[in-house]
């Protein structure tokens, strides 16, 4: 197996707690309305539950994106070329990432993820599937610029960001992330970095809401796992039975929102700080913005990426876009 043990770039305190996790949770609980960034869903259990979400009937994005990746491999190979280091922002699934790696003949694979245990498990699985491919996992918050392993310094880079995870961020944050991706991938020798990104499309409201509130309750468990993580890692006393999962479509902002709704008046502590919520109050835990072809292109251009090609599945539910890094301009 060509997988190394990887490196960790997460800032932890003396108790092993991710400092950024604590800061985001406390700031979000003090905010009115309360909100916690979606990236903190992904501890080991949250990552496992998300993989389960991708298999439920209502959750179309994974099937639609997998359809595109499976059908367009020859086009990817022609446009991307061989010999690049694939840098995946978020650990790859057992389905989507191999489809890309099989299509383009990469020289290395660098998965970046904030969940160290899940990262190492998925990297090991990819390394076993591609025994001749060097795999260099990096435990890091990819919302910020990440220093890549020295082994890939001289290679051309292809960023891979599937799943429409870019939709979890408000536009301002999404643009910042796209710019930090550009900085992470750096300047290639003889070729600009490329980015292959999944972006979900606007569609019928009932389809969208069902995808984030499946009948089996897997997404509800995923949302509520955040409470479990806060209690475990931050000394929280949040009663899980006092919260319920809710998914709602916000048409004005073109996004699905996930909330943890208080089902009764509740008081609790996190990291020694006290909080209280009334029945019906919510903690906003995730956005999932949906795009049109035009808004997708505008977002990429604002983040320093020029779209080169766009593919959709047969039902036009989901898009995958290949973009090239654009030199930053100070004026039109």
C-alpha positions in Angstrom: 0.0 0.0 0.0 1.3 3.4 -0.9 -0.6 5.3 1.8 1.5 7.2 4.3 0.4 8.0 7.9 -0.4 11.6 6.9 0.1 14.8 8.8 -2.1 16.7 11.2 -2.6 20.5 11.1 -5.4 20.9 13.5 -4.8 23.2 16.5 -5.7 21.4 19.7 -5.5 22.4 23.3 -3.9 20.5 26.2 -7.1 18.4 26.5 -7.0 17.4 22.8 -10.0 19.6 21.9 -10.0 21.3 18.6 -9.8 25.0 19.5 -11.7 26.1 16.4 -14.5 23.7 17.3 -14.9 25.2 20.8 -14.7 28.8 19.5 -17.2 28.3 16.8 -19.7 26.5 19.0 -19.5 29.0 21.8 -19.7 32.0 19.4 -22.6 30.3 17.6 -24.6 29.6 20.8 -24.2 33.2 22.0 -25.3 34.5 18.6 -29.0 35.5 18.0 -30.2 33.5 16.2 -28.0 30.6 17.3 -25.9 28.9 14.5 -23.0 26.5 14.3 -21.0 25.9 11.1 -21.9 22.7 9.3 -18.3 21.5 9.1 -18.5 20.4 12.8 -21.0 17.6 11.9 -18.0 15.5 10.8 -16.6 13.7 13.7 -16.2 9.9 13.1 -19.8 9.2 13.8 -21.0 12.2 11.7 -18.9 11.1 8.8 -20.3 7.6 9.1 -23.9 8.9 9.2 -23.3 11.1 6.2 -22.1 8.1 4.1 -25.3 6.4 5.2 -27.3 9.5 4.0 -25.8 9.2 0.6 -27.5 5.8 0.3 -31.1 6.7 1.3 -33.7 6.8 -1.5 -34.5 10.5 -1.1 -30.9 11.8 -1.3 -30.4 12.2 -5.0 -27.1 14.2 -5.1 -24.7 11.3 -4.7 -26.5 9.2 -7.3 -26.6 12.1 -9.7 -23.0 13.1 -9.3 -21.8 9.4 -9.4 -23.7 9.1 -12.7 -21.8 12.1 -14.1 -18.4 10.9 -12.9 -19.0 7.4 -14.3 -20.2 8.6 -17.7 -17.7 11.4 -18.4 -14.4 9.7 -17.5 -13.0 10.0 -21.0 -13.8 13.7 -21.2 -12.2 14.3 -17.8 -9.0 12.5 -18.9 -8.8 14.6 -22.1 -9.3 17.9 -20.4 -7.3 17.2 -17.2 -4.5 15.1 -18.5 -2.4 12.5 -16.6 0.2 13.0 -13.9 -1.5 15.5 -11.6 -1.9 15.3 -7.8 -5.5 15.1 -7.0 -6.2 17.2 -3.8 -9.6 16.3 -2.4 -11.1 18.8 0.0 -12.9 16.4 2.3 -12.3 12.7 2.5 -13.5 10.8 -0.6 -16.4 8.4 -0.6 -15.9 4.8 -1.6 -17.8 5.4 -4.8 -17.0 8.8 -6.3 -13.3 9.3 -5.8 -12.2 6.0 -7.4 -14.2 6.9 -10.5 -12.1 10.0 -10.9 -8.8 8.4 -10.1 -9.5 5.6 -12.5 -10.3 8.0 -15.3 -7.4 10.5 -15.2 -4.2 8.5 -14.2 -3.0 10.8 -11.4 0.5 10.8 -9.9 -0.7 11.2 -6.3 -3.8 11.6 -4.1 -3.9 14.0 -1.2 -7.2 13.9 0.8 -7.7 16.8 3.2 -10.3 16.5 6.1 -10.9 17.8 9.6 -12.0 14.4 10.9 -8.7 12.6 11.4 -10.1 9.1 12.1 -12.4 9.1 9.1 -9.6 10.6 7.0 -7.2 7.9 7.8 -9.8 5.1 7.2 -10.8 6.5 3.8 -7.2 7.1 2.8 -6.3 3.5 3.7 -9.2 2.2 1.7 -8.2 4.3 -1.4 -4.6 3.2 -1.0 -5.6 -0.5 -1.0 -7.7 0.0 -4.1 -4.9 1.8 -5.9 -1.7 0.2 -4.6 0.6 2.0 -7.0 -0.8 5.4 -6.2 1.0 7.5 -3.5 -1.6 8.7 -0.9 -0.8 11.5 1.5 -3.6 12.3 3.9 -3.6 15.6 5.7 -5.8 16.3 8.8 -6.6 20.0 8.4 -9.4 22.5 8.2 -9.5 23.1 4.5 -11.5 26.3 5.0 -8.1 27.9 5.3 -5.0 27.6 3.2 -3.3 24.2 3.8 0.4 23.4 3.2 0.5 20.3 1.0 3.0 17.5 1.5 6.4 18.2 -0.1 6.1 15.0 -2.1 3.6 16.8 -4.5 5.4 20.1 -4.8 6.5 19.6 -8.3 3.2 18.0 -9.6 0.4 19.8 -11.3 -2.7 20.0 -9.1 -6.3 19.1 -9.5 -8.6 20.1 -6.7 -11.6 17.9 -6.2 -14.6 19.1 -4.2 -17.6 16.8 -4.9 -21.0 16.6 -3.2 -22.0 20.3 -3.6 -20.3 21.0 -0.3 -19.6 24.5 -1.5 -23.4 25.0 -1.1 -23.0 24.7 2.7 -21.5 28.2 2.8 -23.1 31.6 2.4 -21.8 33.2 -0.8 -19.2 35.3 1.0 -17.7 32.3 2.8 -17.9 30.2 -0.4 -15.9 32.8 -2.2 -13.3 32.9 0.6 -13.1 29.1 0.4 -12.6 29.1 -3.4 -9.8 31.6 -3.0 -8.1 29.5 -0.2 -8.3 26.5 -2.4 -6.5 28.5 -5.1 -3.8 29.3 -2.5 -3.6 25.7 -1.3 -3.1 24.3 -4.8 -0.4 26.9 -5.5 1.2 27.6 -8.8 1.9 24.6 -11.0 5.0 24.4 -13.2 3.7 24.9 -16.8 0.0 24.6 -16.0 -2.5 26.4 -13.8 -4.3 24.4 -11.1 -7.7 22.9 -12.0 -10.7 22.4 -9.9 -13.5 19.7 -10.4 -16.4 20.7 -8.3 -19.9 19.4 -7.7 -22.8 22.0 -7.5 -26.4 21.0 -6.9 -29.2 22.6 -9.0 -32.4 24.3 -8.0 -35.4 22.0 -8.4 -38.9 21.2 -7.0 -39.2 22.1 -3.3 -40.7 18.8 -2.3 -37.7 16.9 -3.8 -35.3 19.2 -2.0 -36.9 19.0 1.4 -37.2 15.2 1.2 -33.5 14.9 0.4 -32.7 16.5 3.8 -35.4 14.9 5.9 -35.5 11.2 4.8 -38.2 8.9 6.0 -35.7 6.6 7.8 -34.5 9.5 10.0 -30.8 9.2 9.0 -30.4 12.9 8.4 -32.1 13.6 11.7 -29.6 11.4 13.4 -26.8 13.2 11.6 -28.1 16.6 12.7 -28.6 15.4 16.3 -25.1 13.9 16.5 -23.8 17.4 16.7 -25.4 17.6 20.2 -23.7 14.4 21.1 -20.3 15.7 19.9 -20.7 19.0 21.8 -21.5 17.1 25.0 -18.6 14.7 24.6 -15.8 17.1 23.5 -16.8 20.3 25.1 -18.3 19.1 28.4 -21.8 20.0 27.3 -25.0 19.1 29.1 -27.4 19.6 26.1 -30.3 17.1 26.5 -30.6 15.4 23.1 -34.2 14.6 23.7 -35.0 18.3 23.9 -34.1 18.9 20.2 -35.7 17.8 16.9 -34.4 17.9 13.3 -36.0 20.2 10.8 -35.3 20.9 7.1 -36.8 23.9 5.4 -36.5 25.5 2.0 -35.7 29.2 2.0 -36.7 30.4 -1.5 -35.4 33.9 -1.1 -31.9 32.6 -0.5 -32.2 29.5 -2.7 -31.1 27.1 0.0 -32.3 24.2 2.2 -31.7 25.0 5.9 -31.3 22.5 8.7 -32.1 23.4 12.2 -32.1 21.8 15.7 -35.4 22.9 17.1 -36.0 23.1 20.9 -39.1 21.0 21.7 -39.3 22.5 25.2 -37.7 25.2 27.3 -34.2 24.0 28.0 -31.0 25.3 29.8 -27.6 23.7 29.5 -23.8 24.3 29.7 -21.0 24.1 27.2 -17.4 24.5 28.3 -18.6 26.0 31.5 -20.8 28.6 29.9 -24.6 28.7 30.4 -27.2 28.9 27.7 -31.0 28.8 27.5 -33.5 28.3 24.7 -37.3 28.5 24.7 -39.5 26.0 23.0 -39.4 26.6 19.2 -36.0 28.3 19.3 -33.5 26.8 16.8 -29.8 26.3 16.3 -29.2 26.7 12.6 -26.8 23.9 11.7 -26.5 23.8 7.9 -27.2 25.6 4.7 -27.3 23.8 1.4 -27.5 26.4 -1.4 -28.7 25.3 -4.8 -27.6 26.9 -8.0 -28.5 27.8 -11.6 -25.7 27.5 -14.3 -25.4 31.3 -14.1 -25.1 31.6 -10.3 -22.6 28.7 -10.2 -20.4 30.4 -12.8 -20.6 33.7 -11.0 -19.5 32.1 -7.7 -16.6 30.4 -9.3 -15.4 33.5 -11.1 -15.7 35.5 -7.8 -13.5 32.9 -6.2 -10.8 33.0 -8.8 -11.8 30.1 -11.0 -12.8 30.2 -14.7 -15.3 27.5 -15.7 -14.1 25.4 -18.6 -16.7 22.7 -19.0 -20.0 21.7 -17.2 -21.8 18.4 -17.1 -25.2 17.4 -15.7 -26.9 14.1 -15.0 -29.8 12.9 -17.3 -32.4 14.5 -15.1 -30.6 17.8 -14.8 -30.6 17.6 -11.1 -26.9 18.1 -10.4 -23.8 19.6 -12.1 -20.1 18.9 -12.1 -17.9 21.8 -13.3 -14.2 21.9 -14.4 -12.6 25.2 -13.8 -9.1 26.7 -14.2 -7.4 29.0 -11.7 -7.6 32.6 -12.8 -4.9 35.2 -12.1 -6.3 37.7 -9.6 -7.1 41.1 -11.2 -7.5 44.4 -9.3 -9.5 46.0 -12.1 -11.7 44.9 -15.0 
